[in-house]
Amino acid sequence: QNAEAERAKEAAATWLETALQQAALEAEAAKQEAVANAWAQATEQRKADIASAVEFAQNAEAERAKEAAATWLETALQQAALEAEAAKQEAVANAWAQATEQRKADIASAVEFAQNAEAER
């Protein structure tokens, strides 16, 4: 009976040791899985953060490009308006100069006519 009890105690100790080792292995595996899951989640969050940062940067860049285009367009329109005004003023000046030349010619003709009429009389 003592030998049987001794063998039962040894078997129980062996079983307990095996069970503890198995529990330790399972705990380690669970810990590693938890770490892997946490790492995966952190990686996914990091990916999401990077994607958000990239999207924000692209949106900001697009906004700056849009503002730059609007500024360029406004400047180009102002320049075109200035050039149109300058062309109009030049056309008016040319027309005035031509009118003045015509007026001089008209006056010269009238003077000549008057002189001829005077000479005729």
Rosetta constraint file for C-alpha pairs under 8 A:
AtomPair CA 1 CA 5 HARMONIC 5.99 0.50
AtomPair CA 2 CA 6 HARMONIC 5.96 0.50
AtomPair CA 3 CA 7 HARMONIC 6.12 0.50
AtomPair CA 4 CA 8 HARMONIC 6.10 0.50
AtomPair CA 5 CA 9 HARMONIC 6.04 0.50
AtomPair CA 6 CA 10 HARMONIC 6.13 0.50
AtomPair CA 7 CA 11 HARMONIC 5.96 0.50
AtomPair CA 8 CA 12 HARMONIC 5.99 0.50
AtomPair CA 9 CA 13 HARMONIC 6.05 0.50
AtomPair CA 10 CA 14 HARMONIC 6.00 0.50
AtomPair CA 11 CA 15 HARMONIC 5.95 0.50
AtomPair CA 12 CA 16 HARMONIC 5.91 0.50
AtomPair CA 13 CA 17 HARMONIC 5.96 0.50
AtomPair CA 14 CA 18 HARMONIC 6.03 0.50
AtomPair CA 15 CA 19 HARMONIC 5.92 0.50
AtomPair CA 16 CA 20 HARMONIC 5.99 0.50
AtomPair CA 17 CA 21 HARMONIC 6.08 0.50
AtomPair CA 18 CA 22 HARMONIC 5.99 0.50
AtomPair CA 19 CA 23 HARMONIC 5.98 0.50
AtomPair CA 20 CA 24 HARMONIC 6.01 0.50
AtomPair CA 21 CA 25 HARMONIC 6.12 0.50
AtomPair CA 22 CA 26 HARMONIC 6.06 0.50
AtomPair CA 23 CA 27 HARMONIC 5.96 0.50
AtomPair CA 24 CA 28 HARMONIC 6.06 0.50
AtomPair CA 25 CA 29 HARMONIC 6.04 0.50
AtomPair CA 26 CA 30 HARMONIC 5.97 0.50
AtomPair CA 27 CA 31 HARMONIC 6.00 0.50
AtomPair CA 28 CA 32 HARMONIC 6.07 0.50
AtomPair CA 29 CA 33 HARMONIC 6.03 0.50
AtomPair CA 30 CA 34 HARMONIC 6.00 0.50
AtomPair CA 31 CA 35 HARMONIC 6.10 0.50
AtomPair CA 32 CA 36 HARMONIC 5.98 0.50
AtomPair CA 33 CA 37 HARMONIC 5.98 0.50
AtomPair CA 34 CA 38 HARMONIC 5.98 0.50
AtomPair CA 35 CA 39 HARMONIC 5.97 0.50
AtomPair CA 36 CA 40 HARMONIC 5.99 0.50
AtomPair CA 37 CA 41 HARMONIC 6.03 0.50
AtomPair CA 38 CA 42 HARMONIC 5.98 0.50
AtomPair CA 39 CA 43 HARMONIC 5.90 0.50
AtomPair CA 40 CA 44 HARMONIC 6.04 0.50
AtomPair CA 41 CA 45 HARMONIC 6.00 0.50
AtomPair CA 42 CA 46 HARMONIC 5.89 0.50
AtomPair CA 43 CA 47 HARMONIC 6.00 0.50
AtomPair CA 44 CA 48 HARMONIC 6.08 0.50
AtomPair CA 45 CA 49 HARMONIC 5.98 0.50
AtomPair CA 46 CA 50 HARMONIC 6.04 0.50
AtomPair CA 47 CA 51 HARMONIC 6.00 0.50
AtomPair CA 48 CA 52 HARMONIC 6.02 0.50
AtomPair CA 49 CA 53 HARMONIC 6.09 0.50
AtomPair CA 50 CA 54 HARMONIC 6.05 0.50
AtomPair CA 51 CA 55 HARMONIC 6.05 0.50
AtomPair CA 52 CA 56 HARMONIC 5.99 0.50
AtomPair CA 53 CA 57 HARMONIC 6.07 0.50
AtomPair CA 54 CA 58 HARMONIC 6.06 0.50
AtomPair CA 55 CA 59 HARMONIC 6.03 0.50
AtomPair CA 56 CA 60 HARMONIC 6.04 0.50
AtomPair CA 57 CA 61 HARMONIC 5.98 0.50
AtomPair CA 58 CA 62 HARMONIC 5.99 0.50
AtomPair CA 59 CA 63 HARMONIC 6.03 0.50
AtomPair CA 60 CA 64 HARMONIC 6.12 0.50
AtomPair CA 61 CA 65 HARMONIC 6.06 0.50
AtomPair CA 62 CA 66 HARMONIC 6.01 0.50
AtomPair CA 63 CA 67 HARMONIC 6.09 0.50
AtomPair CA 64 CA 68 HARMONIC 5.97 0.50
AtomPair CA 65 CA 69 HARMONIC 6.02 0.50
AtomPair CA 66 CA 70 HARMONIC 6.12 0.50
AtomPair CA 67 CA 71 HARMONIC 6.08 0.50
AtomPair CA 68 CA 72 HARMONIC 6.02 0.50
AtomPair CA 69 CA 73 HARMONIC 6.00 0.50
AtomPair CA 70 CA 74 HARMONIC 6.06 0.50
AtomPair CA 71 CA 75 HARMONIC 6.09 0.50
AtomPair CA 72 CA 76 HARMONIC 6.01 0.50
AtomPair CA 73 CA 77 HARMONIC 6.05 0.50
AtomPair CA 74 CA 78 HARMONIC 6.16 0.50
AtomPair CA 75 CA 79 HARMONIC 6.07 0.50
AtomPair CA 76 CA 80 HARMONIC 6.04 0.50
AtomPair CA 77 CA 81 HARMONIC 6.08 0.50
AtomPair CA 78 CA 82 HARMONIC 6.16 0.50
AtomPair CA 79 CA 83 HARMONIC 6.09 0.50
AtomPair CA 80 CA 84 HARMONIC 6.00 0.50
AtomPair CA 81 CA 85 HARMONIC 6.08 0.50
AtomPair CA 82 CA 86 HARMONIC 6.12 0.50
AtomPair CA 83 CA 87 HARMONIC 6.05 0.50
AtomPair CA 84 CA 88 HARMONIC 6.07 0.50
AtomPair CA 85 CA 89 HARMONIC 6.11 0.50
AtomPair CA 86 CA 90 HARMONIC 6.07 0.50
AtomPair CA 87 CA 91 HARMONIC 6.04 0.50
AtomPair CA 88 CA 92 HARMONIC 6.12 0.50
AtomPair CA 89 CA 93 HARMONIC 6.04 0.50
AtomPair CA 90 CA 94 HARMONIC 6.01 0.50
AtomPair CA 91 CA 95 HARMONIC 6.01 0.50
AtomPair CA 92 CA 96 HARMONIC 5.98 0.50
AtomPair CA 93 CA 97 HARMONIC 6.02 0.50
AtomPair CA 94 CA 98 HARMONIC 6.08 0.50
AtomPair CA 95 CA 99 HARMONIC 5.98 0.50
AtomPair CA 96 CA 100 HARMONIC 5.96 0.50
AtomPair CA 97 CA 101 HARMONIC 6.15 0.50
AtomPair CA 98 CA 102 HARMONIC 6.08 0.50
AtomPair CA 99 CA 103 HARMONIC 5.93 0.50
AtomPair CA 100 CA 104 HARMONIC 6.10 0.50
AtomPair CA 101 CA 105 HARMONIC 6.18 0.50
AtomPair CA 102 CA 106 HARMONIC 5.98 0.50
AtomPair CA 103 CA 107 HARMONIC 6.06 0.50
AtomPair CA 104 CA 108 HARMONIC 6.02 0.50
AtomPair CA 105 CA 109 HARMONIC 6.05 0.50
AtomPair CA 106 CA 110 HARMONIC 6.12 0.50
AtomPair CA 107 CA 111 HARMONIC 6.04 0.50
AtomPair CA 108 CA 112 HARMONIC 6.03 0.50
AtomPair CA 109 CA 113 HARMONIC 5.93 0.50
AtomPair CA 110 CA 114 HARMONIC 5.98 0.50
AtomPair CA 111 CA 115 HARMONIC 6.03 0.50
AtomPair CA 112 CA 116 HARMONIC 6.01 0.50
AtomPair CA 113 CA 117 HARMONIC 5.98 0.50
AtomPair CA 114 CA 118 HARMONIC 5.98 0.50
AtomPair CA 115 CA 119 HARMONIC 5.99 0.50
AtomPair CA 116 CA 120 HARMONIC 5.93 0.50
AtomPair CA 117 CA 121 HARMONIC 6.18 0.50
